[in-house]
Amino acid sequence: MKELSYLNKYFFKYKYHLISGILFITLSVIFQIAPALIVRYAINLVTENINIYRSLDGLRLQDSYYSVFAGSIIIYAVLILALALLRGIFLFFVRQTIIAMSRLIEYDLKNEIYSHYQSLPLSFYRRNNTGDLMNRISEDVSKVRMYIGPSIMYGLNLFVLFAILIPYMFTINVTLTLFALIPLPILSISIYYVNNIINKRSEEIQISQSGLSTYAQEAFSGIRVLKSFTKEKDSVEQFTNKSDEYKIKSLKLTKIQSLFFPLILGLIGVSTILTVYAGSTQVINGTLTFGNIAEFIIYVNLLTWPVASLGWISSLIQRAAASQKRINEFLKTKNNIISTENLKKEIKGEVEFKDVTFVYPDSGIIALKKISFKIEPGQSLAIIGTTGSGKSTIANLISRLYDTSEGNVLIDNTDIEKYHLVSLRSQLGYVPQDVFLFSDTIYNNIAFGTIKMDEDRVIEAAKEADVYQNIMDFPEGFNTRVGERGITLSGGQKQRVSIARAISRNPKILMLDDSLSAVDTKTENTILNSMKRIMKGRTSIIISHRVSSAKLADKIIVLDDGQLVEKGTHEELIKLNGMYKELYDKQTPNEEELS
């Protein structure tokens, strides 16, 4: 229960739901027990008066006696129905308090986890895969909810029922009570072990089903590759093998589940037989009535299902504790990207790196080594280098997705760590290398970048990114839905929509991380010409492995294996006859051939 104690704050928040639930459970238990008492009176009424009724056979008094006798039975029947109705009403209120509380806590917990996810740094997402993050906010929270709702509801019901019923049964007859209760602990332990086996096999089935779903998703996502390589038959065979594995595990679970109800019914039968046996001997001795036996049989049935649920409740608590432990691991993860002074101000756009070294915390890879450069407000810088040279890391440090391992990043001569994160990032425009579009309309994807949604600004941004005409050629224009991750658009269109999204917010610092890699040379030139207007008056950083993208920049730096090896203008670097010149010579002929 140590891990589950984290939920105590939510129980306190919804204390009135919990207190009301306990009250309604107590009332429902009272109205659940009371009918058995009326059954005892009814049966005793019959057994005590049947001989008198028979002795009046042939007399007029018999009809009158029958009318009184039958009227009493009808009154008892109506009372039982009224009590059952009242119990049903209070059970409704139990679910409207306890189960409603579990849903409210589930809602709060999911929001807390999601909000915490949003606050964590990029390094957290590099260490943990998306599937695990999703499982903790969905599957694990669902298991915790089963503890908060059904487990607490049935547990409280069991506790209140035992607290009221067992002492009352002992006041009637100690021997009969002990005989009635003998099989119940055996039942609870048996259900506990059967439930554990069921849970273990259920988890194996979930893993198998997850694998099956993942395989199917990959097959559908990569259907073009499958068809291109004519691997449909192999794909079907592999899917069939995974389906067989799932089927075998499901059948094993079914065999165990088939023991569940026979076990419960068998032990109920044993308890009933013992009750009848012990009760009959006492009826013969005159210490009990037939009504008492009937009453105790009802009590045995009332106790059986709550006791049987004890094993299930224990299993739910175990699974919830394991899930809450997984959730707590993430909730206890702290964000190390925090502001030292929460400085909020409009930036001009000066960027300076002072002897910056950066080592990725999760992999230990040294991405940057003693990098220093400075960009004046309104200037543009191109960062050129081969794959893995540390280009994108510079963009991540300016966005403060990571903090430097050594050295300082300054914006307007102020250490970046002093800025309020939201204030800083709201003044940056970033086009990532791996373009991501939401499954929404093109309009909403571009407007996503704006501080305040402005239709004119969205259209202007689309024109500046040279994607406006492409959008208007679609039947639904800006209302065209781009599909999952923008799958309905070409690579070049996705990149240009991403550029439009970045510039729609009029950022003070604009960063383009290899954002023209998926467009042809002609389109690149068109966008670059547009970019001249876009870049005017704002600090711009163009990260690319293509030399053609660097020509626009006022300054160029060349990275190699995390080190700054060259810097200067395009003409100066050509004259140096170094790495930049080598890249230029390799790429220029290819681009001329393509044009």
JOBELBEL-V258153 format. One record per helix or strand of 3 or more residues. SS is the DSSP state (@ for helix, = for strand). FROM is the first residue (numbers start at 1). TO is the last residue. If there is no record, write none. Layout:
SS & FROM & TO
SS & FROM & TO
//
This chain:
@ & 3 & 13
@ & 15 & 55
@ & 61 & 119
@ & 122 & 127
@ & 130 & 137
@ & 139 & 172
@ & 174 & 221
@ & 223 & 228
@ & 232 & 285
@ & 290 & 331
= & 351 & 359
= & 366 & 375
= & 380 & 385
@ & 391 & 398
= & 406 & 411
@ & 416 & 418
@ & 421 & 425
= & 428 & 431
@ & 442 & 447
@ & 455 & 464
@ & 468 & 473
@ & 477 & 479
@ & 484 & 486
@ & 491 & 503
= & 509 & 513
@ & 521 & 535
= & 539 & 544
@ & 547 & 550
= & 555 & 560
= & 563 & 568
@ & 570 & 576
@ & 579 & 594
//
